[in-house]
């Protein structure tokens, strides 16, 4: 094979790679969303406790679904709403916090548009719209339940959605905001994904320019309101690099804590070290600042 043939092969590989990246990033932001639709991985009626299946409308009329677990505790400690990550649907993600009803907390997890049995198709703006409606449902329910303290828990993609939603909820102040394995800039996380591949690292500037960053909450972080903030990130998270979590933490107002999970990977802190962090998390929720 002569030098010219080698050049043609390398050129074609790079051209095809660039086309792939452009399609990857331009396909209506689908790079961020991997939903499973119209399917439960777990039958909710076989769970103990089993959730109430909740149907509610997003701001544009899109019908959404959530699962509401009511604690059996005589004196509930609070109400937790969960913004889940980008894959599958609530029937897998609920497992992260399924233990909290036994600890005295009501628990509500919902699916964004295009996930599970929620209608529609996911988009950055649409998910934020869904976040507002889910918060409104949770806020009404926790008031009905005796004005319970409202705790917002968000993971991975759900962190970006949640943070943007809360930034637009100017008069809403949750008791606590927990941000696990997340990011605040779609452009930055797209660039990180590209840079982690030896095949595509040359296209980091392309990822930066093309990714839809209109709903990124980075510039809103300093104005967020909560009685206390907790940012959690795994030291060895290969899905969303720990630098993204540190950036969120640096820009949040006080009071705040950052937990770097030694050896932790993506969204696994509640189940590490014989549930050590789960116990620490519950103590943090109940602690007075």
Phi and psi restraints in degrees (value plus and minus 20) as a CYANA .aco file:
   2 UNK   PHI    -104.2   -64.2
   2 UNK   PSI     153.8   193.8
   3 UNK   PHI     -81.3   -41.3
   3 UNK   PSI     -57.8   -17.8
   4 UNK   PHI     -84.1   -44.1
   4 UNK   PSI     -63.7   -23.7
   5 UNK   PHI     -81.2   -41.2
   5 UNK   PSI     -62.0   -22.0
   6 UNK   PHI     -81.4   -41.4
   6 UNK   PSI     -61.3   -21.3
   7 UNK   PHI     -81.4   -41.4
   7 UNK   PSI     -64.2   -24.2
   8 UNK   PHI     -81.7   -41.7
   8 UNK   PSI     -62.8   -22.8
   9 UNK   PHI     -83.2   -43.2
   9 UNK   PSI     -67.1   -27.1
  10 UNK   PHI     -83.8   -43.8
  10 UNK   PSI     -62.3   -22.3
  11 UNK   PHI     -81.2   -41.2
  11 UNK   PSI     -65.4   -25.4
  12 UNK   PHI     -83.6   -43.6
  12 UNK   PSI     -59.8   -19.8
  13 UNK   PHI     -82.0   -42.0
  13 UNK   PSI     -64.0   -24.0
  14 UNK   PHI     -89.7   -49.7
  14 UNK   PSI     -57.1   -17.1
  15 UNK   PHI     -83.8   -43.8
  15 UNK   PSI     -67.1   -27.1
  16 UNK   PHI     -83.1   -43.1
  16 UNK   PSI     -57.3   -17.3
  17 UNK   PHI     -83.5   -43.5
  17 UNK   PSI     -62.2   -22.2
  18 UNK   PHI     -87.0   -47.0
  18 UNK   PSI     -58.6   -18.6
  19 UNK   PHI     -82.9   -42.9
  19 UNK   PSI     -63.0   -23.0
  20 UNK   PHI     -80.6   -40.6
  20 UNK   PSI     -65.7   -25.7
  21 UNK   PHI     -82.3   -42.3
  21 UNK   PSI     -63.5   -23.5
  22 UNK   PHI     -81.6   -41.6
  22 UNK   PSI     -64.8   -24.8
  23 UNK   PHI     -85.0   -45.0
  23 UNK   PSI     -59.6   -19.6
  24 UNK   PHI     -79.5   -39.5
  24 UNK   PSI     -61.0   -21.0
  25 UNK   PHI    -110.9   -70.9
  25 UNK   PSI     -40.0     0.0
  26 UNK   PHI    -117.2   -77.2
  26 UNK   PSI     -26.2    13.8
  27 UNK   PHI     -96.9   -56.9
  27 UNK   PSI      44.5    84.5
  28 UNK   PHI      34.2    74.2
  28 UNK   PSI      16.8    56.8
  29 UNK   PHI      42.8    82.8
  29 UNK   PSI      -1.2    38.8
  30 UNK   PHI     -85.3   -45.3
  30 UNK   PSI     -35.3     4.7
  31 UNK   PHI     -76.1   -36.1
  31 UNK   PSI     -46.9    -6.9
  32 UNK   PHI    -107.4   -67.4
  32 UNK   PSI     -35.2     4.8
  33 UNK   PHI    -141.6  -101.6
  33 UNK   PSI     107.2   147.2
  34 UNK   PHI    -152.5  -112.5
  34 UNK   PSI      42.9    82.9
  35 UNK   PHI     -97.4   -57.4
  35 UNK   PSI     131.7   171.7
  36 UNK   PHI    -124.5   -84.5
  36 UNK   PSI     106.6   146.6
  37 UNK   PHI    -127.0   -87.0
  37 UNK   PSI     128.3   168.3
  38 UNK   PHI      31.7    71.7
  38 UNK   PSI      20.2    60.2
  39 UNK   PHI    -175.6  -135.6
  39 UNK   PSI     114.9   154.9
  40 UNK   PHI    -120.6   -80.6
  40 UNK   PSI     117.1   157.1
  41 UNK   PHI    -102.9   -62.9
  41 UNK   PSI     -42.5    -2.5
  42 UNK   PHI    -152.8  -112.8
  42 UNK   PSI     114.7   154.7
  43 UNK   PHI     -95.2   -55.2
  43 UNK   PSI      93.3   133.3
  44 UNK   PHI     -82.2   -42.2
  44 UNK   PSI     -46.7    -6.7
  45 UNK   PHI     -94.0   -54.0
  45 UNK   PSI     -35.0     5.0
  46 UNK   PHI    -114.7   -74.7
  46 UNK   PSI     -20.9    19.1
  47 UNK   PHI    -103.0   -63.0
  47 UNK   PSI     132.4   172.4
  48 UNK   PHI    -154.5  -114.5
  48 UNK   PSI      83.3   123.3
  49 UNK   PHI     -98.3   -58.3
  49 UNK   PSI     133.0   173.0
  50 UNK   PHI    -110.5   -70.5
  50 UNK   PSI     126.0   166.0
  51 UNK   PHI    -105.1   -65.1
  51 UNK   PSI     139.6   179.6
  52 UNK   PHI    -102.1   -62.1
  52 UNK   PSI     108.8   148.8
  53 UNK   PHI    -101.8   -61.8
  53 UNK   PSI      97.5   137.5
  54 UNK   PHI    -126.6   -86.6
  54 UNK   PSI     111.3   151.3
  55 UNK   PHI    -133.3   -93.3
  55 UNK   PSI     110.6   150.6
  56 UNK   PHI    -169.5  -129.5
  56 UNK   PSI     144.2   184.2
  57 UNK   PHI    -121.1   -81.1
  57 UNK   PSI     118.7   158.7
  58 UNK   PHI     -96.4   -56.4
  58 UNK   PSI     155.0   195.0
  59 UNK   PHI     -82.7   -42.7
  59 UNK   PSI     -45.2    -5.2
  60 UNK   PHI    -120.9   -80.9
  60 UNK   PSI      -7.2    32.8
  61 UNK   PHI      73.2   113.2
  61 UNK   PSI     -24.2    15.8
  62 UNK   PHI     -85.1   -45.1
  62 UNK   PSI     109.3   149.3
  63 UNK   PHI    -101.4   -61.4
  63 UNK   PSI     110.2   150.2
  64 UNK   PHI    -137.5   -97.5
  64 UNK   PSI     140.4   180.4
  65 UNK   PHI    -144.8  -104.8
  65 UNK   PSI     125.5   165.5
  66 UNK   PHI    -160.7  -120.7
  66 UNK   PSI     143.9   183.9
  67 UNK   PHI    -133.8   -93.8
  67 UNK   PSI     109.2   149.2
  68 UNK   PHI    -136.5   -96.5
  68 UNK   PSI      97.5   137.5
  69 UNK   PHI    -123.1   -83.1
  69 UNK   PSI      99.1   139.1
  70 UNK   PHI    -116.1   -76.1
  70 UNK   PSI     106.2   146.2
  71 UNK   PHI     -87.3   -47.3
  71 UNK   PSI     128.1   168.1
  72 UNK   PHI    -108.2   -68.2
  72 UNK   PSI     -21.2    18.8
  73 UNK   PHI     -83.3   -43.3
  73 UNK   PSI     118.1   158.1
  74 UNK   PHI     -86.0   -46.0
  74 UNK   PSI     -53.5   -13.5
  75 UNK   PHI    -142.0  -102.0
  75 UNK   PSI      71.3   111.3
  76 UNK   PHI     -80.8   -40.8
  76 UNK   PSI     124.8   164.8
  77 UNK   PHI    -110.0   -70.0
  77 UNK   PSI     -45.0    -5.0
  78 UNK   PHI     154.3   194.3
  78 UNK   PSI    -197.5  -157.5
  79 UNK   PHI    -150.1  -110.1
  79 UNK   PSI     102.4   142.4
  80 UNK   PHI    -128.9   -88.9
  80 UNK   PSI     107.5   147.5
  81 UNK   PHI    -128.6   -88.6
  81 UNK   PSI     116.6   156.6
  82 UNK   PHI    -137.0   -97.0
  82 UNK   PSI      98.3   138.3
  83 UNK   PHI    -114.0   -74.0
  83 UNK   PSI      88.7   128.7
  84 UNK   PHI    -107.9   -67.9
  84 UNK   PSI     157.0   197.0
  85 UNK   PHI    -100.4   -60.4
  85 UNK   PSI    -187.0  -147.0
  86 UNK   PHI    -109.5   -69.5
  86 UNK   PSI     -26.9    13.1
  87 UNK   PHI    -132.2   -92.2
  87 UNK   PSI     138.9   178.9
  88 UNK   PHI      38.3    78.3
  88 UNK   PSI    -146.4  -106.4
  89 UNK   PHI    -182.8  -142.8
  89 UNK   PSI    -193.0  -153.0
  90 UNK   PHI     -81.4   -41.4
  90 UNK   PSI     -41.9    -1.9
  91 UNK   PHI     -93.0   -53.0
  91 UNK   PSI     -29.3    10.7
  92 UNK   PHI    -124.5   -84.5
  92 UNK   PSI     -59.6   -19.6
  93 UNK   PHI     -91.6   -51.6
  93 UNK   PSI     -44.6    -4.6
  94 UNK   PHI     -79.5   -39.5
  94 UNK   PSI     -44.3    -4.3
  95 UNK   PHI     -83.0   -43.0
  95 UNK   PSI     -42.8    -2.8
  96 UNK   PHI     -81.4   -41.4
  96 UNK   PSI     -57.6   -17.6
  97 UNK   PHI    -142.6  -102.6
  97 UNK   PSI      -1.7    38.3
  98 UNK   PHI     -82.1   -42.1
  98 UNK   PSI     -41.1    -1.1
  99 UNK   PHI     -96.0   -56.0
  99 UNK   PSI     -37.8     2.2
 100 UNK   PHI     -89.3   -49.3
 100 UNK   PSI     -49.9    -9.9
 101 UNK   PHI     -79.7   -39.7
 101 UNK   PSI     -54.1   -14.1
 102 UNK   PHI     -89.3   -49.3
 102 UNK   PSI     -38.3     1.7
 103 UNK   PHI    -117.4   -77.4
 103 UNK   PSI     -14.1    25.9
 104 UNK   PHI      81.1   121.1
 104 UNK   PSI      -6.8    33.2
 105 UNK   PHI    -134.6   -94.6
 105 UNK   PSI     115.1   155.1
 106 UNK   PHI     -88.8   -48.8
 106 UNK   PSI     128.8   168.8
 107 UNK   PHI    -158.5  -118.5
 107 UNK   PSI     108.0   148.0
 108 UNK   PHI    -149.6  -109.6
 108 UNK   PSI     103.6   143.6
 109 UNK   PHI    -143.7  -103.7
 109 UNK   PSI     122.4   162.4
 110 UNK   PHI    -152.8  -112.8
 110 UNK   PSI     138.9   178.9
 111 UNK   PHI    -120.2   -80.2
 111 UNK   PSI     116.2   156.2
 112 UNK   PHI     -90.3   -50.3
 112 UNK   PSI     148.7   188.7
 113 UNK   PHI     -76.2   -36.2
 113 UNK   PSI     116.7   156.7
 114 UNK   PHI      65.7   105.7
 114 UNK   PSI     -24.4    15.6
 115 UNK   PHI    -127.0   -87.0
 115 UNK   PSI     120.6   160.6
 116 UNK   PHI      34.7    74.7
 116 UNK   PSI    -146.5  -106.5
 117 UNK   PHI    -122.2   -82.2
 117 UNK   PSI      -3.6    36.4
 118 UNK   PHI    -101.6   -61.6
 118 UNK   PSI     121.7   161.7
 119 UNK   PHI     -96.5   -56.5
 119 UNK   PSI     152.9   192.9
 120 UNK   PHI      68.4   108.4
 120 UNK   PSI    -189.3  -149.3
 121 UNK   PHI    -150.8  -110.8
 121 UNK   PSI     114.2   154.2
 122 UNK   PHI     -88.5   -48.5
 122 UNK   PSI     123.5   163.5
 123 UNK   PHI    -175.7  -135.7
 123 UNK   PSI     136.6   176.6
 124 UNK   PHI     -75.2   -35.2
 124 UNK   PSI     -66.5   -26.5
 125 UNK   PHI     -89.0   -49.0
 125 UNK   PSI     -59.5   -19.5
 126 UNK   PHI     -84.1   -44.1
 126 UNK   PSI     -59.3   -19.3
 127 UNK   PHI     -87.0   -47.0
 127 UNK   PSI     -55.5   -15.5
 128 UNK   PHI     -86.9   -46.9
 128 UNK   PSI     -59.5   -19.5
 129 UNK   PHI     -79.8   -39.8
 129 UNK   PSI     -61.9   -21.9
 130 UNK   PHI     -84.2   -44.2
 130 UNK   PSI     -58.0   -18.0
 131 UNK   PHI     -80.3   -40.3
 131 UNK   PSI     -60.8   -20.8
 132 UNK   PHI     -81.7   -41.7
 132 UNK   PSI     -63.5   -23.5
 133 UNK   PHI     -88.7   -48.7
 133 UNK   PSI     -58.2   -18.2
 134 UNK   PHI     -84.8   -44.8
 134 UNK   PSI     -61.2   -21.2
 135 UNK   PHI     -82.7   -42.7
 135 UNK   PSI     -60.4   -20.4
 136 UNK   PHI     -83.4   -43.4
 136 UNK   PSI     -61.6   -21.6
 137 UNK   PHI     -84.1   -44.1
 137 UNK   PSI     -66.5   -26.5
 138 UNK   PHI     -83.7   -43.7
 138 UNK   PSI     -60.1   -20.1
 139 UNK   PHI     -84.4   -44.4
 139 UNK   PSI     -61.5   -21.5
 140 UNK   PHI     -86.0   -46.0
 140 UNK   PSI     -62.2   -22.2
 141 UNK   PHI     -86.9   -46.9
 141 UNK   PSI     -61.8   -21.8
 142 UNK   PHI     -88.9   -48.9
 142 UNK   PSI     -49.9    -9.9
 143 UNK   PHI     -89.2   -49.2
 143 UNK   PSI     -61.3   -21.3
 144 UNK   PHI     -81.4   -41.4
 144 UNK   PSI     -49.0    -9.0
 145 UNK   PHI    -110.5   -70.5
 145 UNK   PSI      -2.0    38.0
 146 UNK   PHI      80.7   120.7
 146 UNK   PSI       7.5    47.5
 147 UNK   PHI      39.0    79.0
 147 UNK   PSI      29.5    69.5
 148 UNK   PHI     -85.4   -45.4
 148 UNK   PSI     126.8   166.8
 149 UNK   PHI     -80.2   -40.2
 149 UNK   PSI     115.7   155.7
 150 UNK   PHI    -121.8   -81.8
 150 UNK   PSI     102.7   142.7
 151 UNK   PHI    -131.0   -91.0
 151 UNK   PSI     111.0   151.0
 152 UNK   PHI    -125.6   -85.6
 152 UNK   PSI     103.9   143.9
 153 UNK   PHI    -141.1  -101.1
 153 UNK   PSI     104.3   144.3
 154 UNK   PHI    -154.6  -114.6
 154 UNK   PSI     124.6   164.6
 155 UNK   PHI    -150.3  -110.3
 155 UNK   PSI     118.4   158.4
 156 UNK   PHI      33.6    73.6
 156 UNK   PSI    -146.3  -106.3
 157 UNK   PHI     -74.3   -34.3
 157 UNK   PSI     -57.3   -17.3
 158 UNK   PHI     -78.9   -38.9
 158 UNK   PSI     -45.4    -5.4
 159 UNK   PHI     -85.9   -45.9
 159 UNK   PSI     -66.4   -26.4
 160 UNK   PHI     -82.2   -42.2
 160 UNK   PSI     -62.0   -22.0
 161 UNK   PHI     -83.8   -43.8
 161 UNK   PSI     -68.2   -28.2
 162 UNK   PHI     -83.7   -43.7
 162 UNK   PSI     -65.0   -25.0
 163 UNK   PHI     -83.4   -43.4
 163 UNK   PSI     -60.2   -20.2
 164 UNK   PHI     -87.1   -47.1
 164 UNK   PSI     -60.7   -20.7
 165 UNK   PHI     -81.0   -41.0
 165 UNK   PSI     -69.2   -29.2
 166 UNK   PHI     -84.8   -44.8
 166 UNK   PSI     -53.3   -13.3
 167 UNK   PHI     -83.3   -43.3
 167 UNK   PSI     -50.0   -10.0
 168 UNK   PHI    -107.6   -67.6
 168 UNK   PSI     -33.3     6.7
 169 UNK   PHI    -111.4   -71.4
 169 UNK   PSI      58.0    98.0
 170 UNK   PHI     -84.4   -44.4
 170 UNK   PSI     -49.1    -9.1
 171 UNK   PHI    -122.8   -82.8
 171 UNK   PSI     -10.5    29.5
 172 UNK   PHI    -121.5   -81.5
 172 UNK   PSI     103.0   143.0
 173 UNK   PHI    -146.6  -106.6
 173 UNK   PSI      80.7   120.7
 174 UNK   PHI     -90.5   -50.5
 174 UNK   PSI     138.9   178.9
 175 UNK   PHI     -83.4   -43.4
 175 UNK   PSI     -57.9   -17.9
 176 UNK   PHI    -174.5  -134.5
 176 UNK   PSI     129.3   169.3
 177 UNK   PHI    -147.0  -107.0
 177 UNK   PSI     101.8   141.8
 178 UNK   PHI    -134.7   -94.7
 178 UNK   PSI     106.7   146.7
 179 UNK   PHI    -142.4  -102.4
 179 UNK   PSI      90.2   130.2
 180 UNK   PHI    -132.3   -92.3
 180 UNK   PSI     101.2   141.2
 181 UNK   PHI      36.0    76.0
 181 UNK   PSI      27.9    67.9
 182 UNK   PHI    -141.2  -101.2
 182 UNK   PSI    -192.0  -152.0
 183 UNK   PHI    -169.0  -129.0
 183 UNK   PSI     142.5   182.5
 184 UNK   PHI    -142.8  -102.8
 184 UNK   PSI     -16.7    23.3
 185 UNK   PHI    -159.7  -119.7
 185 UNK   PSI      98.7   138.7
 186 UNK   PHI     -84.3   -44.3
 186 UNK   PSI     -57.3   -17.3
 187 UNK   PHI     -81.9   -41.9
 187 UNK   PSI     -66.4   -26.4
 188 UNK   PHI     -84.7   -44.7
 188 UNK   PSI     -61.3   -21.3
 189 UNK   PHI     -92.1   -52.1
 189 UNK   PSI     -53.3   -13.3
 190 UNK   PHI     -84.7   -44.7
 190 UNK   PSI     -60.2   -20.2
 191 UNK   PHI     -85.2   -45.2
 191 UNK   PSI     -58.6   -18.6
 192 UNK   PHI     -83.7   -43.7
 192 UNK   PSI     -63.9   -23.9
 193 UNK   PHI     -79.4   -39.4
 193 UNK   PSI     -63.9   -23.9
 194 UNK   PHI     -86.7   -46.7
 194 UNK   PSI     -60.9   -20.9
 195 UNK   PHI     -88.0   -48.0
 195 UNK   PSI     -41.4    -1.4
 196 UNK   PHI     -98.5   -58.5
 196 UNK   PSI     -27.7    12.3
 197 UNK   PHI    -126.1   -86.1
 197 UNK   PSI     105.7   145.7
 198 UNK   PHI     -82.0   -42.0
 198 UNK   PSI     -47.7    -7.7
 199 UNK   PHI     -95.1   -55.1
 199 UNK   PSI     -50.9   -10.9
 200 UNK   PHI    -135.8   -95.8
 200 UNK   PSI     -15.8    24.2
 201 UNK   PHI     -83.3   -43.3
 201 UNK   PSI     -44.3    -4.3
 202 UNK   PHI     -85.7   -45.7
 202 UNK   PSI     -37.6     2.4
 203 UNK   PHI    -119.7   -79.7
 203 UNK   PSI       0.0    40.0
 204 UNK   PHI     -76.1   -36.1
 204 UNK   PSI     -64.9   -24.9
 205 UNK   PHI     -80.7   -40.7
 205 UNK   PSI     -54.4   -14.4
 206 UNK   PHI     -84.1   -44.1
 206 UNK   PSI     -65.7   -25.7
 207 UNK   PHI     -79.1   -39.1
 207 UNK   PSI     -62.1   -22.1
 208 UNK   PHI     -81.7   -41.7
 208 UNK   PSI     -64.0   -24.0
 209 UNK   PHI     -94.7   -54.7
 209 UNK   PSI     -55.1   -15.1
 210 UNK   PHI    -111.9   -71.9
 210 UNK   PSI     -51.4   -11.4
 211 UNK   PHI     -78.5   -38.5
 211 UNK   PSI     117.0   157.0
 212 UNK   PHI     -91.7   -51.7
 212 UNK   PSI      91.5   131.5
 213 UNK   PHI    -129.7   -89.7
 213 UNK   PSI      -7.8    32.2
 214 UNK   PHI     -84.9   -44.9
 214 UNK   PSI     -46.8    -6.8
 215 UNK   PHI    -127.8   -87.8
 215 UNK   PSI      -3.2    36.8
 216 UNK   PHI     -92.9   -52.9
 216 UNK   PSI     115.8   155.8
 217 UNK   PHI    -112.5   -72.5
 217 UNK   PSI     -14.0    26.0
 218 UNK   PHI     -72.2   -32.2
 218 UNK   PSI     -66.0   -26.0
 219 UNK   PHI     -96.3   -56.3
 219 UNK   PSI     -25.1    14.9
 220 UNK   PHI    -119.8   -79.8
 220 UNK   PSI     -30.1     9.9
 221 UNK   PHI     -79.8   -39.8
 221 UNK   PSI     -60.5   -20.5
 222 UNK   PHI     -87.7   -47.7
 222 UNK   PSI     -36.8     3.2
 223 UNK   PHI    -120.6   -80.6
 223 UNK   PSI     -20.9    19.1
 224 UNK   PHI     -86.0   -46.0
 224 UNK   PSI     131.3   171.3
 225 UNK   PHI    -143.1  -103.1
 225 UNK   PSI     110.7   150.7
 226 UNK   PHI    -183.1  -143.1
 226 UNK   PSI     136.0   176.0
 227 UNK   PHI     -90.1   -50.1
 227 UNK   PSI     -46.2    -6.2
 228 UNK   PHI    -182.0  -142.0
 228 UNK   PSI     133.3   173.3
 229 UNK   PHI    -142.1  -102.1
 229 UNK   PSI     123.3   163.3
 230 UNK   PHI    -153.4  -113.4
 230 UNK   PSI     104.2   144.2
 231 UNK   PHI    -132.4   -92.4
 231 UNK   PSI     108.8   148.8
 232 UNK   PHI    -144.4  -104.4
 232 UNK   PSI     115.3   155.3
 233 UNK   PHI    -172.3  -132.3
 233 UNK   PSI     118.0   158.0
 234 UNK   PHI     -94.9   -54.9
 234 UNK   PSI     116.6   156.6
 235 UNK   PHI     -80.0   -40.0
 235 UNK   PSI     -52.8   -12.8
 236 UNK   PHI    -132.6   -92.6
 236 UNK   PSI      11.3    51.3
 237 UNK   PHI     -88.5   -48.5
 237 UNK   PSI      92.1   132.1
 238 UNK   PHI    -115.5   -75.5
 238 UNK   PSI     -24.2    15.8
 239 UNK   PHI    -107.1   -67.1
 239 UNK   PSI     -72.1   -32.1
 240 UNK   PHI    -148.2  -108.2
 240 UNK   PSI      91.3   131.3
 241 UNK   PHI     -77.2   -37.2
 241 UNK   PSI     125.9   165.9
 242 UNK   PHI     -78.1   -38.1
 242 UNK   PSI     -44.3    -4.3
 243 UNK   PHI     -80.2   -40.2
 243 UNK   PSI     -49.6    -9.6
 244 UNK   PHI     -87.9   -47.9
 244 UNK   PSI     -61.4   -21.4
 245 UNK   PHI     -84.8   -44.8
 245 UNK   PSI     -60.9   -20.9
 246 UNK   PHI     -84.0   -44.0
 246 UNK   PSI     -55.8   -15.8
 247 UNK   PHI     -86.8   -46.8
 247 UNK   PSI     -59.9   -19.9
 248 UNK   PHI     -79.7   -39.7
 248 UNK   PSI     -70.5   -30.5
 249 UNK   PHI     -77.6   -37.6
 249 UNK   PSI     -64.9   -24.9
 250 UNK   PHI     -80.1   -40.1
 250 UNK   PSI     -51.1   -11.1
 251 UNK   PHI    -115.3   -75.3
 251 UNK   PSI     -27.1    12.9
 252 UNK   PHI    -100.0   -60.0
 252 UNK   PSI     131.4   171.4
 253 UNK   PHI     -96.3   -56.3
 253 UNK   PSI     148.0   188.0
 254 UNK   PHI    -103.1   -63.1
 254 UNK   PSI     141.3   181.3
 255 UNK   PHI    -100.4   -60.4
 255 UNK   PSI     121.6   161.6
 256 UNK   PHI    -169.5  -129.5
 256 UNK   PSI     135.8   175.8
 257 UNK   PHI    -154.2  -114.2
 257 UNK   PSI     129.3   169.3
 258 UNK   PHI    -142.6  -102.6
 258 UNK   PSI     105.2   145.2
 259 UNK   PHI    -129.4   -89.4
 259 UNK   PSI      91.1   131.1
 260 UNK   PHI    -110.4   -70.4
 260 UNK   PSI      95.7   135.7
 261 UNK   PHI    -108.0   -68.0
 261 UNK   PSI      88.2   128.2
 262 UNK   PHI     -80.7   -40.7
 262 UNK   PSI     102.6   142.6
 263 UNK   PHI      55.3    95.3
 263 UNK   PSI     -20.6    19.4
 264 UNK   PHI     -90.1   -50.1
 264 UNK   PSI     127.1   167.1
 265 UNK   PHI    -132.3   -92.3
 265 UNK   PSI    -170.6  -130.6
 266 UNK   PHI     -99.5   -59.5
 266 UNK   PSI     100.4   140.4
 267 UNK   PHI      34.3    74.3
 267 UNK   PSI      18.3    58.3
 268 UNK   PHI    -134.7   -94.7
 268 UNK   PSI     -12.8    27.2
 269 UNK   PHI     -85.6   -45.6
 269 UNK   PSI     -49.8    -9.8
 270 UNK   PHI     -92.4   -52.4
 270 UNK   PSI     -31.8     8.2
 271 UNK   PHI    -141.2  -101.2
 271 UNK   PSI      -4.7    35.3
 272 UNK   PHI    -112.9   -72.9
 272 UNK   PSI     136.7   176.7
 273 UNK   PHI      32.7    72.7
 273 UNK   PSI      30.4    70.4
 274 UNK   PHI      34.9    74.9
 274 UNK   PSI      20.9    60.9
 275 UNK   PHI      46.4    86.4
 275 UNK   PSI       3.5    43.5
 276 UNK   PHI     -77.5   -37.5
 276 UNK   PSI     -64.5   -24.5
 277 UNK   PHI     -94.8   -54.8
 277 UNK   PSI     -45.9    -5.9
 278 UNK   PHI     -82.0   -42.0
 278 UNK   PSI     -65.6   -25.6
 279 UNK   PHI     -84.1   -44.1
 279 UNK   PSI     -60.4   -20.4
 280 UNK   PHI     -85.0   -45.0
 280 UNK   PSI     -59.4   -19.4
 281 UNK   PHI     -81.5   -41.5
 281 UNK   PSI     -65.8   -25.8
 282 UNK   PHI     -84.3   -44.3
 282 UNK   PSI     -58.7   -18.7
 283 UNK   PHI     -84.7   -44.7
 283 UNK   PSI     -58.5   -18.5
 284 UNK   PHI     -85.5   -45.5
 284 UNK   PSI     -61.1   -21.1
 285 UNK   PHI     -79.8   -39.8
 285 UNK   PSI     -58.3   -18.3
 286 UNK   PHI    -107.8   -67.8
 286 UNK   PSI     -31.5     8.5
 287 UNK   PHI     -93.6   -53.6
 287 UNK   PSI     121.7   161.7
 288 UNK   PHI    -109.1   -69.1
 288 UNK   PSI     113.2   153.2
